[in-house]
Amino acid sequence: MLRHLWLALAVWGAVHPMWYFVTFLAGNGWDFGALVDAWYVNASTTGLTWDLTIAAVTLTLWVLAEVAVRRNWSALLAIPATFCIGVSCGLPLYLWFRSRPVA
């Protein structure tokens, strides 16, 4: 049951934030530079950007360390999910991969 919750959170963590990114980009001529600039518009957003960056790096190191031990190679997909979508998708996706039995 918990495994289904991890997957649902990964989907939500992909879709919900992406809606805001797409809305922003559509309203700004699909200018990714404007999106990155918005991440640093004030101290609050800069702090949140660094918080998520540090969390993403930490999650990546954890995934790599665990995959080296558990040999659960498919769990490596959590790394591109984390950096291409966000920690809100990558972390629950990794927990979903980790919660399945490894042969």
Backbone as CSV, one residue per row, in Angstrom:
resi,resn,N_x,N_y,N_z,CA_x,CA_y,CA_z,C_x,C_y,C_z
1,MET,0.817,-1.202,0.000,0.000,0.000,0.000,0.862,1.268,0.000
2,LEU,1.895,1.281,0.850,2.764,2.448,0.912,3.471,2.671,-0.423
3,ARG,3.765,1.591,-1.104,4.430,1.689,-2.409,3.577,2.480,-3.398
4,HIS,2.260,2.268,-3.354,1.357,3.017,-4.236,1.350,4.507,-3.876
5,LEU,1.471,4.795,-2.592,1.526,6.188,-2.160,2.785,6.872,-2.694
6,TRP,3.937,6.176,-2.654,5.177,6.751,-3.202,4.999,7.105,-4.679
7,LEU,4.390,6.188,-5.433,4.202,6.444,-6.865,3.232,7.606,-7.093
8,ALA,2.159,7.664,-6.319,1.201,8.762,-6.455,1.868,10.100,-6.128
9,LEU,2.701,10.124,-5.098,3.417,11.356,-4.753,4.415,11.749,-5.831
10,ALA,5.053,10.770,-6.469,5.983,11.072,-7.563,5.241,11.708,-8.737
11,VAL,4.069,11.170,-9.057,3.269,11.740,-10.151,2.817,13.150,-9.783
12,TRP,2.311,13.310,-8.569,1.885,14.639,-8.118,3.069,15.603,-8.114
13,GLY,4.226,15.125,-7.655,5.433,15.951,-7.614,5.951,16.325,-8.984
14,ALA,5.535,15.591,-10.002,5.900,15.944,-11.377,4.886,16.907,-11.982
15,VAL,3.613,16.611,-11.798,2.550,17.355,-12.483,2.286,18.729,-11.851
16,HIS,2.147,18.771,-10.550,1.751,20.019,-9.895,2.777,21.142,-10.092
17,PRO,4.053,20.938,-9.772,5.020,22.014,-10.021,5.170,22.352,-11.511
18,MET,5.066,21.326,-12.368,5.235,21.558,-13.802,4.154,22.488,-14.341
19,TRP,2.964,22.411,-13.767,1.879,23.296,-14.196,2.299,24.754,-14.000
20,TYR,2.921,25.047,-12.872,3.367,26.413,-12.610,4.507,26.823,-13.537
21,PHE,5.424,25.914,-13.791,6.528,26.223,-14.709,6.009,26.492,-16.117
22,VAL,5.114,25.645,-16.595,4.564,25.815,-17.945,3.765,27.112,-18.030
23,THR,2.984,27.408,-16.993,2.213,28.663,-16.974,3.153,29.866,-17.046
24,PHE,4.218,29.839,-16.256,5.192,30.933,-16.266,5.839,31.055,-17.640
25,LEU,6.315,29.933,-18.174,7.009,29.967,-19.461,6.086,30.412,-20.589
26,ALA,4.851,29.944,-20.587,3.897,30.347,-21.630,3.633,31.853,-21.570
27,GLY,3.597,32.404,-20.379,3.358,33.836,-20.223,4.581,34.693,-20.477
28,ASN,5.747,34.056,-20.605,6.998,34.786,-20.815,7.719,34.344,-22.079
29,GLY,6.966,33.919,-23.070,7.541,33.585,-24.369,8.485,32.399,-24.338
30,TRP,8.263,31.470,-23.436,9.077,30.253,-23.316,10.558,30.587,-23.122
31,ASP,10.792,31.664,-22.388,12.144,32.130,-22.099,12.645,31.459,-20.815
32,PHE,13.489,30.422,-20.973,14.015,29.702,-19.812,14.940,30.583,-18.978
33,GLY,15.573,31.564,-19.620,16.406,32.508,-18.881,15.573,33.303,-17.886
34,ALA,14.359,33.681,-18.281,13.467,34.409,-17.366,13.056,33.529,-16.192
35,LEU,12.894,32.227,-16.447,12.553,31.295,-15.371,13.695,31.216,-14.355
36,VAL,14.904,31.067,-14.845,16.064,31.007,-13.952,16.232,32.329,-13.209
37,ASP,16.033,33.447,-13.895,16.118,34.753,-13.229,15.097,34.861,-12.098
38,ALA,13.916,34.290,-12.299,12.866,34.340,-11.274,13.264,33.563,-10.025
39,TRP,14.111,32.563,-10.181,14.567,31.790,-9.019,15.416,32.637,-8.078
40,TYR,15.974,33.718,-8.585,16.877,34.558,-7.808,16.366,35.991,-7.664
41,VAL,15.064,36.177,-7.766,14.496,37.523,-7.753,14.580,38.193,-6.380
42,ASN,14.609,37.408,-5.296,14.757,37.991,-3.957,15.384,36.946,-3.036
43,ALA,15.645,37.340,-1.807,16.325,36.442,-0.862,15.499,35.186,-0.578
44,SER,14.197,35.312,-0.566,13.333,34.161,-0.284,13.432,33.107,-1.382
45,THR,13.306,33.518,-2.629,13.379,32.554,-3.728,14.799,32.015,-3.901
46,THR,15.784,32.847,-3.647,17.170,32.372,-3.713,17.411,31.300,-2.656
47,GLY,16.920,31.535,-1.447,17.050,30.539,-0.379,16.356,29.239,-0.732
48,LEU,15.167,29.321,-1.295,14.435,28.120,-1.703,15.164,27.397,-2.830
49,THR,15.724,28.141,-3.766,16.492,27.538,-4.855,17.682,26.759,-4.310
50,TRP,18.419,27.358,-3.376,19.565,26.664,-2.790,19.129,25.481,-1.944
51,ASP,18.025,25.609,-1.219,17.494,24.510,-0.427,17.207,23.299,-1.316
52,LEU,16.541,23.534,-2.426,16.202,22.438,-3.340,17.440,21.885,-4.048
53,THR,18.397,22.744,-4.350,19.633,22.282,-4.984,20.410,21.358,-4.049
54,ILE,20.530,21.770,-2.793,21.244,20.943,-1.811,20.498,19.626,-1.581
55,ALA,19.168,19.682,-1.517,18.370,18.455,-1.356,18.554,17.534,-2.558
56,ALA,18.609,18.093,-3.763,18.790,17.280,-4.970,20.162,16.607,-4.988
57,VAL,21.196,17.333,-4.616,22.546,16.756,-4.570,22.609,15.656,-3.508
58,THR,22.006,15.912,-2.351,21.992,14.916,-1.276,21.254,13.661,-1.703
59,LEU,20.096,13.829,-2.325,19.334,12.679,-2.813,20.139,11.892,-3.844
60,THR,20.823,12.590,-4.731,21.637,11.922,-5.747,22.734,11.069,-5.111
61,LEU,23.424,11.632,-4.126,24.472,10.865,-3.444,23.891,9.653,-2.724
62,TRP,22.725,9.806,-2.116,22.063,8.695,-1.425,21.673,7.601,-2.415
63,VAL,21.098,8.004,-3.546,20.711,7.031,-4.579,21.948,6.275,-5.058
64,LEU,23.010,6.979,-5.371,24.228,6.325,-5.867,24.807,5.358,-4.827
65,ALA,24.832,5.770,-3.565,25.367,4.904,-2.513,24.511,3.657,-2.339
66,GLU,23.204,3.810,-2.350,22.313,2.664,-2.160,22.309,1.736,-3.370
67,VAL,22.362,2.312,-4.565,22.381,1.478,-5.771,23.663,0.647,-5.812
68,ALA,24.767,1.214,-5.352,26.032,0.473,-5.321,25.933,-0.749,-4.416
69,VAL,25.146,-0.660,-3.352,24.994,-1.772,-2.410,23.882,-2.723,-2.834
70,ARG,22.719,-2.161,-3.170,21.528,-2.966,-3.447,21.448,-3.479,-4.882
71,ARG,22.220,-2.883,-5.778,22.211,-3.259,-7.205,20.817,-3.111,-7.833
72,ASN,20.091,-2.120,-7.344,18.760,-1.814,-7.870,18.923,-0.741,-8.948
73,TRP,19.403,-1.153,-10.117,19.829,-0.221,-11.158,18.707,0.680,-11.648
74,SER,17.487,0.192,-11.657,16.378,1.019,-12.143,16.155,2.242,-11.251
75,ALA,16.598,2.163,-10.002,16.451,3.301,-9.090,17.268,4.509,-9.552
76,LEU,18.236,4.290,-10.424,19.013,5.412,-10.961,18.143,6.389,-11.746
77,LEU,16.971,5.958,-12.179,16.061,6.858,-12.901,15.583,8.012,-12.017
78,ALA,15.721,7.852,-10.715,15.336,8.939,-9.808,16.260,10.149,-9.963
79,ILE,17.474,9.940,-10.428,18.420,11.061,-10.575,17.993,12.011,-11.690
80,PRO,17.759,11.537,-12.922,17.277,12.491,-13.925,15.899,13.061,-13.579
81,ALA,15.064,12.271,-12.901,13.759,12.810,-12.475,13.957,13.968,-11.512
82,THR,14.942,13.866,-10.645,15.215,14.920,-9.666,15.702,16.192,-10.345
83,PHE,16.618,16.068,-11.303,17.197,17.265,-11.918,16.392,17.796,-13.097
84,CYS,15.612,16.953,-13.749,14.801,17.413,-14.885,13.394,17.834,-14.467
85,ILE,12.899,17.265,-13.384,11.553,17.604,-12.907,11.640,18.301,-11.562
86,GLY,12.226,17.636,-10.572,12.379,18.250,-9.255,12.458,17.203,-8.159
87,VAL,12.887,17.655,-6.996,12.990,16.782,-5.835,11.610,16.234,-5.476
88,SER,10.569,17.013,-5.725,9.210,16.584,-5.403,8.788,15.358,-6.201
89,CYS,9.448,15.086,-7.292,9.222,13.870,-8.073,10.311,12.843,-7.799
90,GLY,11.547,13.264,-7.770,12.675,12.341,-7.642,12.710,11.573,-6.337
91,LEU,12.415,12.230,-5.214,12.457,11.550,-3.919,11.376,10.473,-3.807
92,PRO,10.101,10.793,-4.039,9.116,9.708,-3.938,9.316,8.630,-5.010
93,LEU,9.841,9.005,-6.176,10.119,7.992,-7.197,11.195,7.038,-6.707
94,TYR,12.238,7.585,-6.092,13.277,6.716,-5.542,12.711,5.807,-4.452
95,LEU,11.870,6.338,-3.579,11.265,5.521,-2.529,10.390,4.424,-3.121
96,TRP,9.734,4.725,-4.232,8.938,3.706,-4.933,9.854,2.593,-5.453
97,PHE,10.953,2.968,-6.107,11.901,1.956,-6.590,12.484,1.157,-5.426
98,ARG,12.814,1.839,-4.362,13.464,1.187,-3.221,12.527,0.249,-2.475
99,SER,11.229,0.505,-2.534,10.263,-0.295,-1.773,9.913,-1.617,-2.442
100,ARG,10.397,-1.842,-3.647,10.101,-3.128,-4.293,11.183,-4.148,-3.957
101,PRO,10.788,-5.406,-3.927,11.802,-6.440,-3.650,12.858,-6.483,-4.757
102,VAL,14.104,-6.611,-4.363,15.207,-6.713,-5.320,15.663,-8.148,-5.364
103,ALA,15.741,-8.695,-6.545,16.138,-10.107,-6.685,17.622,-10.290,-6.511
